[in-house]
Amino acid sequence: MKLIDLAALDHEERSTADIINSVCDELGFDYASYATLNPMKGDVQGYANYPDEWKIHYGSHGFHHFDPTIYQSVLSIAPVDWGRFNHDEKFNAVFRDANDFGITPRGLTVPVRGPYGECGLLNVTRDCSDAEWEKMKKHVMGDLQMAAVHAHDTVMQSGVLAKALYLPSLSTREKEILQWVAEGKSQQDIGDILSISHRTVEVHMRSGREKLGALTTAQAIGRAIGFGLIAPG
Amino acid sequence: MIIVIDGINQDKFKDVLDEMFKLRARVFGDRLGWDVNIKDGRERDHFDDLHPAHVVSINDSGDVVGCMRLLQTTGPHMLSDVFHSILDGDAPIRSSQVWEATRFCVDTKKLGRGRGENSVSYVTSEVMIGSFEYAKAAGVLDSIAVIDPVMNRVLQRSGNAPYDYLGTAKPMGKVVAMAALMDCSDERISGIRDYASIEHDVFLSDEEALELCARTKVQEKPGVANFDHQPLTRLEKYFVEQMNSATTKDEVDAVLRLIETLSDRFTPEQKTALLRTPRAFANEA
């Protein structure tokens, strides 16, 4: 499982960076970050405006393997105040260190769920008093919901994810077979065309579906066309 | 009182959730005749596996008396994936500030008429207040509820009328389903609070809820019929067995009558112990 800093990949994600920065500037947070779990590989990708030293420390200590602000927050439909993790050993392990980098454990995570069940997380922190925090939450929660969905859609539509993960993973055979399916050929036909058994076709198709995170072949074809991996039939 | 159970605290409230799924089976399966999957007396569907938030009302005895399920409309939800025919072919609403409410029900067996604390009306309002306040705190502005015409009338009568409907009401098996829109606003919440005369904070913290469950469970624990650890007589054993195997209220009543009839066969202490033993079962039925 890798931790991928989307900012280092491509210029397109700059808009995600813009959203993250404007959340801090306009809503009054110290730091903000966006993260999403890749459903197939379990990688965590994201963008954060935390100090670079903290990002490096976080990644090199493997906090993304167990940070409850990621793994617990995906289990909620409502924004999760990190106060809920007060007694969580894993949370305390991450934020004891965070404190050394001037990052407060006072924060919250807004979970976003997409139509395929994929989840994105917008995290914000602010070092302030209890009263100030409660007041702030009431005031900005609606804006945070919108910012979260905006950040999520930007990452999902930017193709950064696809470039980082989806594209390299399909084999030539898998692409070839999906292309023939898109042309309307049956599994048996494809086996005959490629001179392989229909069972082999099935194995490649299953693998292709899994790599695309698709439940059905029809869905896999849709996604493969969407990513430009195959041409419409 | 209201407990919100989500994917984070679900492990703490396994028993409450189990009771809730049983209540849903009784209401949607038995009473309303909806086309739902019931397994082992519990109604669950695959949306329950997507970590929704369950807004659950429990009474002072720790029994589940009402519930509602909330899902984000940006993710998979019933209107987009199951009830789409209601929308007449239109795309479903997808918004981080709109949640979907489904499986809204109250226990009409445990709750009475009138407007008091243990009434259908009170618990209906309590669940609605809990849902709207929870949604509002999450920055959610509106909720879309999949309901039937009966629930629609209940809402209209209780200071909580939907402000609009999406698509058109459609028959779903034996019932008609409709998609009602309600704002999660202070005005609506105070309207429901006025109607039900509920002024207090309806939410229990996780700790308070766990304490209530623990307290009531100890009281209800059936245990053995003799508190002084005397060996059970054969007659006592018989009654405990009968009580344990009783599955309906009639059967429980029959055992209670038999204990009463044969009460000259044992001491008053034994009788009290025996009569206390089945309490929990009587509630269960």
Interface residues (C-beta under 8 A of the other chain):
Chain A: Q72 V74 L75 S76 I77 A78 P79 V80 R84 V110 V112 R113 G114 P115 Y116 G117 K137 K138 V140 M141 G142 D143 L144 Q145 M146 A148 V149
Chain B: D6 G7 I8 Q10 L50 H51 P52 A53 L70 L71 Q72 T74 G75 P76 S80 R94 S95 S96 Q97 W99 Y134 A135 A137 A138 G139 V140 L141
